[in-house]
Amino acid sequence: MTVLGKIRGRLAMMVMIMAVQGMSGHVAVNAYLQQILADSGLANSAGPFAIGIDGLRVVATIVAGLMVERFGRKKLFVGGGLVQVCRRSCVIEMSKETVICRLT
């Protein structure tokens, strides 16, 4: 068996993880967090809120790690991916309705 044959499953999983991360929008939130907080009226105290959000990310990471140990990686990954696909299709349908409503 070639080296590529041995790691094909892992390679496919890495590609799917990157695709799911791209759909989640976390990069955009990280890039614009200070601006989002400032636009929401928290201009003077955006720093502490950003630190608080990072603290929530740490807690979420710990909870996610415990869930992986309990339920397994594949089940959670496939389930989370399906939820994101459903959510994305709902958002697309809602945006179509908004466009239709604006045209009439």
C-alpha positions in Angstrom: 0.0 0.0 0.0 1.3 3.4 -0.9 1.7 6.3 1.6 -1.2 8.1 -0.1 -3.4 5.1 0.4 -2.6 5.0 4.1 -3.5 8.6 4.7 -6.3 9.1 2.2 -9.0 9.0 5.0 -7.1 11.5 7.2 -6.5 13.7 4.2 -10.2 13.7 3.3 -11.2 14.5 6.9 -8.8 17.4 7.0 -10.2 18.9 3.8 -13.8 18.5 5.2 -12.8 20.1 8.4 -11.4 23.1 6.6 -14.6 23.4 4.5 -16.8 23.3 7.6 -14.6 25.9 9.4 -15.0 28.1 6.3 -18.8 27.8 6.5 -18.9 28.6 10.2 -17.7 32.2 9.7 -15.4 32.2 12.7 -12.6 33.9 10.7 -14.8 36.9 9.9 -15.9 37.2 13.5 -12.3 37.1 14.7 -11.2 39.7 12.1 -14.0 42.1 12.9 -14.7 41.5 16.6 -13.4 44.9 17.8 -15.5 46.7 15.1 -18.6 44.6 15.8 -18.4 45.4 19.5 -17.7 49.1 18.8 -20.7 49.3 16.4 -22.9 47.7 19.1 -22.2 50.7 21.4 -19.4 49.1 23.4 -16.7 51.4 21.9 -15.1 52.2 25.3 -15.2 48.7 26.7 -14.6 46.6 23.6 -11.3 45.2 24.9 -12.8 43.4 28.0 -15.7 42.0 26.0 -13.2 40.6 23.5 -11.3 39.0 26.3 -14.6 37.6 27.7 -15.4 36.1 24.3 -12.0 34.5 24.2 -12.7 33.0 27.6 -16.0 31.6 26.3 -14.0 30.0 23.4 -11.8 28.3 25.9 -14.8 26.9 27.8 -16.4 25.8 24.5 -13.1 24.0 23.6 -13.1 22.1 26.9 -16.7 21.1 26.4 -16.1 20.1 22.8 -13.1 18.0 24.0 -15.3 16.2 26.6 -18.0 15.6 23.9 -15.4 14.1 21.6 -14.3 11.7 24.3 -17.9 10.7 25.0 -19.4 10.5 21.5 -16.5 10.0 19.1 -15.1 12.3 16.4 -16.8 10.9 13.4 -20.3 11.0 14.8 -19.9 14.6 16.0 -18.2 15.7 12.8 -20.8 14.2 10.5 -23.7 15.5 12.7 -22.2 19.0 12.9 -21.7 19.1 9.2 -25.3 18.1 8.5 -26.5 20.7 10.9 -24.4 23.4 9.1 -25.7 22.3 5.7 -29.3 22.5 6.9 -28.7 25.9 8.5 -27.1 27.2 5.4 -29.9 26.0 3.2 -32.4 27.7 5.6 -30.5 31.0 5.4 -30.4 30.8 1.6 -34.1 30.2 1.4 -34.8 33.1 3.8 -32.6 35.4 1.7 -34.6 34.4 -1.4 -37.8 35.3 0.3 -36.4 38.6 1.4 -35.4 39.4 -2.2 -38.8 38.4 -3.5 -40.6 40.5 -0.8 -38.4 43.6 -1.8 -39.3 43.1 -5.5 -43.0 43.1 -5.0 
